Amino acid sequence: MLAAFHQGDMDRVLTLSETLPESETTLLLRALALRATGRPHEALPLLIRLTRLAPRTFEYWNNLGLVARESGDAETAAQALEHALKLAPQNADVHYNLGLLHLQQKNWLAARESLLEAVQLAPNFIEARLQAAHASHVCGDNVTEEAMLENAAAWPPQPAEQALTLASMLSTLGQQEIALHTLKQALLPENDTTQQLRGRIIAMRALLHERGNQLDQADAELTQLPLDNVSAQQPQLACATWLAHAAVAARRGDMQHAAELYERILAIADDADVHAQAAFGLAAARDKQARRDDAWQALQHAHATQLTIARTIVPELMAEDSEPLAMAKLCVNRIERDRWKPLKSPRAEQSPVFVVGFPRSGTTLLEQMLDAHPDFCAMDERGFIHELTERMNFAGQPYPSALANLTDVEADQLREVYAAMVHHVVPQLGTRRLVDKNPLNMLCLPMIVRLFPEARIILCLRHPCDVLLSCYMQPFRSPAFMVLCSSLERLAHSYVRALDHWFSQTEVFAPRVLEWRYESVVARFDEHVQQLGHFLDVDDAAPMARFAEHARSRGYISTPSYAQVTQSIHSRAVHRWHAYREMFEPVLPILRPVMARLGYSDV
C-alpha cells in the first residue's frame, strides 16, 4: 500500500486496503487515497475513526479538518482544525488549512490572520503566501498583499485556479507582465474542468489588456472566446467571458451590447464581487446612454452588494455615524504646532511633489501630466505617507502628537523608510523628482510638512457634486470606501469632513500649495500648464500637455481613470451631476457651506 501510494496508484491502494486488517496505517492510506480520487465524503468517517484511535496525533486532526472542509462539513472542519492547533500550535500546515476554511466561508479577517501566521512559521510556503495575499487583498490591506507577493515572478507554475487569483492580484499592483506570465504557465487539470479554466484564463488575459489600454490585444484574445460558445450552465466561465466582452465593448463605445452582457451576468452570478462589478458596469453603460433612472437603479444595486462584502470586513463602520475616514479626526492645532522642535529638512527640489484632493477630483489627470515631463516620475497611487503614520503608532509614538518631539535621527529614519518603499516601486527614479499622488494624503498633512516642509503640494479641486457622483459610480476595492460611498449622504458628510480637515491644517501649517481646479484647467488648459510649470520651477512645461500620449504608452494605471486619462482634455465631465440633480437635492444643504468656501454654486 505504501509503495502504491508513493507511486500515485490510488486505485491499487484502495484495492489492497480491502484485503488488510484495519490499522492506523491502512485507515490513513485508504482515507488519503479516497480524497485523492475525489471521494472526500467516503474518507471522512475513516479519519474520524483515526482521531479516536490516536487522539494526540495532530496530523489526523489536520487531515480530518482538510477533508471535512472539502466535503462541505464546515462545523467538523473547524472543530478538527482547532483541535489540531492546540496539539501543534507551531505547525504551518494547520494554520494554512484553517485559513482555507475561513476563506471558503468568506470570513476574510480570520482567514488573513491564520494565513499570515502560516507564512510567519514557514516564510517559503508559497501556497500560504498566495492565499494570505488574497485575504489581504479582499480586506483592503494593500501593504500586506504586496509583501506576500514579493518575488511572485519567481514562483513555480500554479494550478489554474490559483493562477487566476494570483494574476488578478498582480494586476492590481501594476505588475501586468508578471500577471500575464502567471496565466501563461498555469497548470491545467486533466479533467472535465479543463476547458472552463482555459476559457477563464483567456477572459482574464483580455481584461488585463483592456486594463492596460491595449484594446487590439484584448480583441485578439476574445476571438478565442466567442459569445455563442458560452452557456449560462457554466456560470463561472460565462461570467468571466461576458465581463471581458462587456469591458471591451464599452471601451469601443458599444454601450448597448455592454449593458446586455452585464445584465446577463446579474441574472446568474452568485459571487458578490462579480455581481458588483457587473452592476457598476451596467450603471456606467446606462449613464452613457443617458438612461439615468436605469443607471441609478444599477448603482443602488451595486452598493447594496458591496455592503454585503464590507459588512464582514469592517463591521464597525456599518453604523450610520461611523467615520470611514479615520484620519480626518487627527489634527494638530496652532498651540501644538508651536511646540514642534525644529528639524533639519530637505529642500524643495529634494522633496516629493504631493498631489492630493478628495478622490475623483482630477488627481490622476494631474499625475499623468507630471509624469509626462522628463524631470518628474510618478509611482501610481501608493499609501506610503499613511504607512509612516502607522509605523509611528506601532513604535509607541502616537500620530500626530508625537511629531512634536521627533528628533533629527527619527525624522531621517522615517524619510529612509519612505525612500525605501519608493525605491521598491520606482528603482529608476534617479535625479527626477518624485510625484506622490494619493488623494487622501490630504488627511496626512502634519506628516508631510514635518518630513518635507518645503515640498510643493497640489490640491485638486472639482465641483463637489461632480466629485460625489463620480465616487458613487466607482467600484472602489477598499472596504472602508465601499462603506463611505454607499450613499450620497454618507459621501457628502465625508467630503465635508475631509475638506474641513484640510483647511484647518493648512491654516496651522501654511504649506506651499497650488489649487488645481478641474473646471478651470479644462477651460484654459495651456494657461494652467504654464502656471503649473511656474509653481514647480520648471522652465519648459510643454511636455506636460502631452499627457494623453504618455498615458497610452505607459500601459497600466491603477485608478478608475485609467481610460479617461488616455484621451485629450475635454469638458464632458464638467457639471455631469446636473443630469442627476433630483438625487442630489437631499444632500445639497450638507454641501453648500463647503461649496461656498470653494467658490462653487449649486446651479
Buried (B, 14 or more C-beta within 10 A) or exposed (E): BEEBBEEEBBEBBBEBBEEEEEEEEBBBBBBBBBBBBEBBBBBBEBBBBBBEEBEEBBBBBBBBBBBBBBBEBBEBBBBBBBBBBEBBEEBBBBBBBBBBBBBBBBBBBBBBBBBBBBBEBBEEBBBBBBBBBBBBBBBBBBBBBBBBBEEBEEBEEBEBBBBBBBBBBBBBBBBBBBBBBBBEEBEBEEEEBEEBBBBBBBBBBBBBBBBBBBBEBBBEBBEEBEEEEBEEEBBBBBBBBBBBBBBBBBBEEBBEBBBBBBBBBBEBBEBBBBBBBBBBBBBBBBBBBEBBEBBBBBBBBBBEBBBEBBBBBBEEBEEEEBBBBEBBEBBBEEEBBEEBEEBEBBEBEEBBBBBBBBBBBBBBBBBBBBBBBEBBBBBBBBBBBBBBBEBBEEEEBEBBBBBBEBEEEBBBBBBEBBBEBBEEBBEEBEEBBBBBBBBBBBBBBBBBBBBBBBBBBBBBBBBBBBBBBBBBBBBBBBBBBBBBBBBBEBBBBBBBBBBBBBEBBBEBBEBBBBEBBBBBBBEEBEEBBBBBBEBBEBEEBBBBBBBBBBBBEBBBBBBBBBBBBBEEBEEEBBEBBEEBEEBBEEBBEBBBEBBEEBEBEBE
